[in-house]
Amino acid sequence: MDLLERAYQSIRRQDHTGFEWLIVDDGSTDDTEALVQGWIENGNDIFDIRYIKKRNGGKHTAVNAGVREARGEFFVILDSDDFFVEGAFDILLYNLNDLESTDLGGLLFLNKYSNGNIIGTPFPQNGMVSDFPALYYRQAIRGDKSVVFRTCCLKEFPFPEPREIRLISESVVWHPVSVKYKLKCINAVLVEVEYQQTGLSNSFYKKWFLEGLAFTNFYLIQHNIHPWKDYPRIRSGEYIHLIINSLLINKSYFSQLQGLMNKCLYILHYPRAYYSYQNLKKYVKANNQ
Protein backbone atom coordinates (compact mmCIF):
# COMPACT_ATOMS: atom_id res chain seq x y z
CA MET A 1 0.00 0.00 0.00
CA ASP A 2 1.22 3.51 -0.82
CA LEU A 3 2.47 5.27 2.32
CA LEU A 4 0.17 8.27 1.90
CA GLU A 5 -2.75 5.94 1.21
CA ARG A 6 -1.95 4.14 4.46
CA ALA A 7 -1.97 7.44 6.36
CA TYR A 8 -5.30 8.34 4.73
CA GLN A 9 -6.90 5.05 5.70
CA SER A 10 -5.66 5.41 9.27
CA ILE A 11 -7.49 8.75 9.48
CA ARG A 12 -10.69 7.34 7.97
CA ARG A 13 -10.70 4.51 10.51
CA GLN A 14 -10.81 6.99 13.40
CA ASP A 15 -14.58 7.43 12.87
CA HIS A 16 -14.58 11.11 13.82
CA THR A 17 -15.72 14.23 11.98
CA GLY A 18 -15.29 17.96 12.45
CA PHE A 19 -11.64 18.24 11.46
CA GLU A 20 -9.62 18.99 8.32
CA TRP A 21 -6.63 17.25 6.79
CA LEU A 22 -4.18 19.61 5.15
CA ILE A 23 -1.88 17.78 2.75
CA VAL A 24 1.15 19.92 1.96
CA ASP A 25 2.96 18.58 -1.09
CA ASP A 26 6.53 19.86 -0.80
CA GLY A 27 7.48 19.60 -4.47
CA SER A 28 6.88 15.89 -5.07
CA THR A 29 7.29 14.54 -8.60
CA ASP A 30 5.10 11.45 -8.22
CA ASP A 31 1.31 11.04 -8.51
CA THR A 32 0.49 12.52 -5.10
CA GLU A 33 -1.77 15.23 -6.52
CA ALA A 34 -3.82 12.76 -8.57
CA LEU A 35 -4.14 10.44 -5.59
CA VAL A 36 -5.43 13.20 -3.32
CA GLN A 37 -7.79 14.61 -5.95
CA GLY A 38 -9.25 11.13 -6.29
CA TRP A 39 -10.07 11.05 -2.59
CA ILE A 40 -11.66 14.50 -2.77
CA GLU A 41 -13.69 13.85 -5.93
CA ASN A 42 -14.88 10.39 -4.89
CA GLY A 43 -16.91 11.78 -2.05
CA ASN A 44 -14.87 11.69 1.12
CA ASP A 45 -17.71 12.65 3.47
CA ILE A 46 -15.99 12.05 6.81
CA PHE A 47 -13.63 15.03 6.95
CA ASP A 48 -12.42 17.89 4.78
CA ILE A 49 -9.27 17.44 2.72
CA ARG A 50 -7.32 20.41 1.39
CA TYR A 51 -4.35 19.95 -0.89
CA ILE A 52 -1.53 22.52 -0.93
CA LYS A 53 1.12 22.23 -3.64
CA LYS A 54 4.37 24.15 -3.18
CA ARG A 55 7.94 24.22 -4.41
CA ASN A 56 10.34 22.00 -2.52
CA GLY A 57 11.70 23.88 0.46
CA GLY A 58 12.00 21.31 3.22
CA LYS A 59 9.67 20.13 5.96
CA HIS A 60 9.91 23.37 7.92
CA THR A 61 8.45 25.34 5.00
CA ALA A 62 5.70 22.74 4.58
CA VAL A 63 4.75 23.13 8.24
CA ASN A 64 4.61 26.91 7.83
CA ALA A 65 2.37 26.53 4.77
CA GLY A 66 0.02 24.23 6.66
CA VAL A 67 -0.15 26.49 9.70
CA ARG A 68 -0.96 29.52 7.53
CA GLU A 69 -3.90 27.68 5.97
CA ALA A 70 -5.14 25.92 9.11
CA ARG A 71 -8.65 26.75 10.29
CA GLY A 72 -8.79 24.56 13.37
CA GLU A 73 -7.84 25.42 16.94
CA PHE A 74 -5.30 22.59 17.21
CA PHE A 75 -2.60 21.37 14.84
CA VAL A 76 -0.90 17.97 14.65
CA ILE A 77 1.74 16.94 12.11
CA LEU A 78 1.71 13.51 10.48
CA ASP A 79 4.60 12.62 8.17
CA SER A 80 3.56 10.83 4.99
CA ASP A 81 5.25 7.59 6.06
CA ASP A 82 3.55 7.51 9.50
CA PHE A 83 -0.03 6.78 10.48
CA PHE A 84 -2.42 7.13 13.40
CA VAL A 85 -2.98 4.06 15.55
CA GLU A 86 -6.47 2.69 16.12
CA GLY A 87 -8.33 4.83 18.64
CA ALA A 88 -5.85 7.70 18.35
CA PHE A 89 -8.54 10.35 17.91
CA ASP A 90 -10.46 9.06 20.94
CA ILE A 91 -7.33 9.60 23.04
CA LEU A 92 -6.65 12.94 21.39
CA LEU A 93 -10.15 14.38 21.82
CA TYR A 94 -10.41 13.20 25.41
CA ASN A 95 -7.26 15.10 26.31
CA LEU A 96 -8.11 18.12 24.16
CA ASN A 97 -11.32 18.60 26.13
CA ASP A 98 -9.22 18.88 29.26
CA LEU A 99 -6.76 21.22 27.55
CA GLU A 100 -9.42 23.75 26.53
CA SER A 101 -9.85 24.86 30.15
CA THR A 102 -6.15 25.74 30.47
CA ASP A 103 -3.68 28.14 28.85
CA LEU A 104 -1.28 25.34 27.90
CA GLY A 105 0.19 25.33 24.41
CA GLY A 106 -0.55 21.71 23.57
CA LEU A 107 -0.17 18.01 24.24
CA LEU A 108 2.72 15.60 23.87
CA PHE A 109 2.12 11.91 23.08
CA LEU A 110 4.23 8.79 22.56
CA ASN A 111 5.03 7.11 19.24
CA LYS A 112 5.71 3.44 18.57
CA TYR A 113 7.50 1.24 16.06
CA SER A 114 5.65 -1.27 13.88
CA ASN A 115 6.69 -4.05 16.30
CA GLY A 116 4.78 -2.31 19.09
CA ASN A 117 7.77 -1.02 21.04
CA ILE A 118 7.60 2.54 22.33
CA ILE A 119 10.04 4.89 20.62
CA GLY A 120 12.42 6.25 23.22
CA THR A 121 11.20 6.63 26.79
CA PRO A 122 7.78 7.36 28.31
CA PHE A 123 7.20 10.38 30.50
CA PRO A 124 8.03 10.09 34.23
CA GLN A 125 4.45 10.95 35.12
CA ASN A 126 1.31 10.79 33.01
CA GLY A 127 -0.30 14.21 32.76
CA MET A 128 2.79 16.12 33.86
CA VAL A 129 3.25 19.64 32.51
CA SER A 130 6.66 20.49 31.10
CA ASP A 131 8.56 21.77 28.05
CA PHE A 132 10.92 20.22 25.51
CA PRO A 133 14.23 21.48 26.96
CA ALA A 134 13.34 20.33 30.47
CA LEU A 135 12.15 16.93 29.25
CA TYR A 136 15.08 16.13 26.96
CA TYR A 137 17.95 17.89 28.73
CA ARG A 138 17.04 17.53 32.41
CA GLN A 139 14.87 14.43 32.63
CA ALA A 140 16.64 12.47 29.87
CA ILE A 141 13.50 11.75 27.85
CA ARG A 142 14.45 10.17 24.52
CA GLY A 143 12.83 9.44 21.18
CA ASP A 144 10.43 11.09 18.76
CA LYS A 145 7.08 12.19 20.17
CA SER A 146 3.85 13.42 18.62
CA VAL A 147 3.00 16.98 19.59
CA VAL A 148 -0.37 18.67 19.25
CA PHE A 149 -0.06 22.45 19.38
CA ARG A 150 -2.62 25.19 19.58
CA THR A 151 -2.57 26.59 16.06
CA CYS A 152 -2.21 30.14 17.37
CA CYS A 153 1.07 29.16 19.07
CA LEU A 154 2.57 27.97 15.79
CA LYS A 155 1.36 31.11 14.05
CA GLU A 156 3.22 33.11 16.71
CA PHE A 157 6.43 31.08 16.23
CA PRO A 158 6.83 30.27 12.51
CA PHE A 159 9.92 28.51 11.23
CA PRO A 160 12.54 30.78 9.67
CA GLU A 161 12.84 30.23 5.92
CA PRO A 162 16.36 31.24 4.82
CA ARG A 163 17.06 30.76 1.14
CA GLU A 164 18.52 27.42 0.07
CA ILE A 165 18.26 25.84 3.54
CA ARG A 166 16.28 22.60 3.15
CA LEU A 167 16.49 21.35 6.73
CA ILE A 168 15.81 23.14 10.00
CA SER A 169 15.45 21.27 13.28
CA GLU A 170 12.02 21.34 14.90
CA SER A 171 13.75 22.49 18.09
CA VAL A 172 13.91 26.09 16.80
CA VAL A 173 10.10 26.24 17.12
CA TRP A 174 9.03 23.38 19.38
CA HIS A 175 11.35 24.46 22.21
CA PRO A 176 10.45 28.17 22.50
CA VAL A 177 6.72 27.44 22.08
CA SER A 178 6.80 24.82 24.82
CA VAL A 179 8.84 27.04 27.16
CA LYS A 180 6.37 29.92 26.82
CA TYR A 181 3.12 27.92 26.86
CA LYS A 182 4.07 24.51 28.31
CA LEU A 183 2.81 21.09 27.21
CA LYS A 184 0.84 18.37 28.95
CA CYS A 185 2.56 14.98 28.56
CA ILE A 186 0.39 11.92 27.95
CA ASN A 187 1.72 8.36 28.17
CA ALA A 188 -0.43 7.11 25.31
CA VAL A 189 0.55 6.23 21.74
CA LEU A 190 -0.86 8.41 18.97
CA VAL A 191 1.25 7.50 15.93
CA GLU A 192 3.07 4.48 14.51
CA VAL A 193 6.33 5.49 12.86
CA GLU A 194 8.14 3.75 10.03
CA TYR A 195 11.59 5.17 9.36
CA GLN A 196 12.47 5.02 5.67
CA GLN A 197 15.85 3.95 4.32
CA THR A 198 15.91 7.13 2.25
CA GLY A 199 15.36 9.30 5.31
CA LEU A 200 17.56 11.85 7.06
CA SER A 201 19.77 9.23 8.70
CA ASN A 202 21.27 8.45 5.28
CA SER A 203 22.00 12.12 4.55
CA PHE A 204 24.22 12.97 7.51
CA TYR A 205 27.30 13.91 5.48
CA LYS A 206 25.48 15.56 2.58
CA LYS A 207 26.16 19.27 2.14
CA TRP A 208 22.47 20.27 2.26
CA PHE A 209 22.09 18.41 5.56
CA LEU A 210 25.16 20.08 7.07
CA GLU A 211 23.92 23.49 5.90
CA GLY A 212 20.73 22.88 7.86
CA LEU A 213 22.63 21.84 10.98
CA ALA A 214 24.84 24.92 10.81
CA PHE A 215 21.88 27.28 10.44
CA THR A 216 19.90 25.50 13.18
CA ASN A 217 22.69 25.91 15.72
CA PHE A 218 23.25 29.52 14.66
CA TYR A 219 19.54 30.23 15.17
CA LEU A 220 19.44 28.51 18.57
CA ILE A 221 22.38 30.64 19.75
CA GLN A 222 21.19 33.88 18.19
CA HIS A 223 17.74 33.60 19.78
CA ASN A 224 19.03 32.32 23.13
CA ILE A 225 16.62 29.39 23.03
CA HIS A 226 18.72 27.39 25.51
CA PRO A 227 20.15 30.04 27.88
CA TRP A 228 23.65 29.38 29.20
CA LYS A 229 22.54 29.77 32.83
CA ASP A 230 19.94 26.99 32.40
CA TYR A 231 21.58 24.65 29.87
CA PRO A 232 25.35 25.30 29.78
CA ARG A 233 26.23 21.89 28.31
CA ILE A 234 23.62 22.20 25.56
CA ARG A 235 24.61 25.76 24.74
CA SER A 236 28.27 24.75 24.58
CA GLY A 237 27.35 21.99 22.15
CA GLU A 238 25.56 24.50 19.93
CA TYR A 239 28.74 26.54 19.50
CA ILE A 240 30.75 23.41 18.75
CA HIS A 241 28.27 22.09 16.19
CA LEU A 242 27.88 25.52 14.60
CA ILE A 243 31.64 25.73 14.07
CA ILE A 244 32.06 22.13 12.87
CA ASN A 245 29.26 22.33 10.32
CA SER A 246 30.28 25.81 9.19
CA LEU A 247 33.77 24.51 8.46
CA LEU A 248 32.39 21.47 6.64
CA ILE A 249 30.29 23.64 4.30
CA ASN A 250 32.90 26.42 4.11
CA LYS A 251 30.52 29.11 5.38
CA SER A 252 31.14 31.17 8.51
CA TYR A 253 28.36 32.54 10.72
CA PHE A 254 30.78 34.37 13.02
CA SER A 255 30.11 37.85 11.62
CA GLN A 256 26.35 37.33 11.98
CA LEU A 257 26.50 36.49 15.69
CA GLN A 258 25.16 39.35 17.78
CA GLY A 259 26.72 40.34 21.07
CA LEU A 260 30.28 40.27 22.35
CA MET A 261 29.59 37.26 24.60
CA ASN A 262 28.44 35.10 21.69
CA LYS A 263 31.54 35.97 19.68
CA CYS A 264 33.84 35.27 22.65
CA LEU A 265 32.21 31.90 23.31
CA TYR A 266 32.49 31.05 19.62
CA ILE A 267 36.24 31.73 19.74
CA LEU A 268 36.68 29.74 22.96
CA HIS A 269 34.96 26.69 21.43
CA TYR A 270 36.84 26.90 18.13
CA PRO A 271 39.86 24.66 18.98
CA ARG A 272 37.66 21.80 20.18
CA ALA A 273 35.40 22.11 17.14
CA TYR A 274 38.31 22.33 14.71
CA TYR A 275 39.71 19.05 16.00
CA SER A 276 36.39 17.31 15.28
CA TYR A 277 36.20 18.96 11.87
CA GLN A 278 39.58 17.49 10.91
CA ASN A 279 38.25 14.01 11.68
CA LEU A 280 34.97 14.48 9.80
CA LYS A 281 35.94 16.29 6.61
CA LYS A 282 37.01 13.12 4.78
CA TYR A 283 33.50 11.66 5.18
CA VAL A 284 31.90 14.82 3.82
CA LYS A 285 34.21 14.82 0.82
CA ALA A 286 33.40 11.17 0.09
CA ASN A 287 29.63 11.81 0.22
CA ASN A 288 29.58 14.94 -1.95
CA GLN A 289 31.57 13.96 -5.03
JOTA-V218886 format. One record per backbone hydrogen bond with DSSP energy under -0.5 kcal/mol. NH is the residue of the N-H (numbers start at 1). CO is the residue of the C=O. Records with the same first field share a line. If there is no record, write none. Layout:
NH: CO + CO
This chain:
6: 2
7: 3
8: 4
9: 5
10: 6
11: 7
12: 8
13: 9
14: 11
15: 12
21: 48
22: 20
23: 21 + 50
24: 22
25: 23 + 52
26: 24
27: 25 + 54
35: 31
36: 32
37: 33
38: 34
39: 35
40: 36
41: 37
42: 38
43: 40
44: 39
45: 43
48: 19
50: 21
52: 23
53: 51
54: 25
61: 58
62: 58
63: 59
64: 60
65: 61
66: 62
67: 63
68: 64
69: 65
70: 66
75: 149
77: 147
82: 79
83: 192
85: 190
88: 85
91: 87
92: 88
93: 89
94: 90
95: 91
96: 92
97: 93
98: 94
99: 95
100: 96
101: 98
102: 99
105: 181 + 182
106: 182
107: 148
108: 184
109: 146
110: 188
111: 144
112: 191
113: 117
116: 113
119: 111
120: 118
121: 142
127: 185
128: 125
130: 183
135: 131
136: 132
137: 133
138: 133 + 134
139: 134
141: 135
146: 109
147: 145
148: 107
149: 75 + 147
150: 105
151: 73
153: 150
154: 150
155: 151
156: 152
157: 153
165: 162
166: 164
172: 169
173: 170
174: 170
175: 171
176: 171
177: 173
178: 174
179: 175
180: 176
181: 177
182: 178
183: 130
184: 106
185: 128 + 183
186: 108 + 184
188: 186
190: 110
191: 110
192: 83
193: 112
199: 196
202: 199
203: 200
204: 201
206: 203
210: 206
211: 207
212: 208
213: 209
214: 210
215: 211
216: 212
217: 213
218: 214
219: 215
220: 216
221: 217
222: 218
223: 219
224: 221
225: 220
226: 220
230: 227
231: 227
235: 231
236: 232
237: 233
238: 234
239: 235
240: 236
241: 237
242: 238
243: 239
244: 240
245: 241
246: 242
247: 243
248: 244
249: 245
250: 246
251: 246
256: 253
257: 253 + 254
263: 259
264: 260
265: 261
266: 262
267: 263
268: 264
269: 265
270: 266 + 267
271: 267
273: 269
274: 270
275: 271
276: 272
277: 273
278: 274
279: 275
280: 276
281: 277
283: 280
284: 280
285: 281
286: 282
287: 283
288: 285
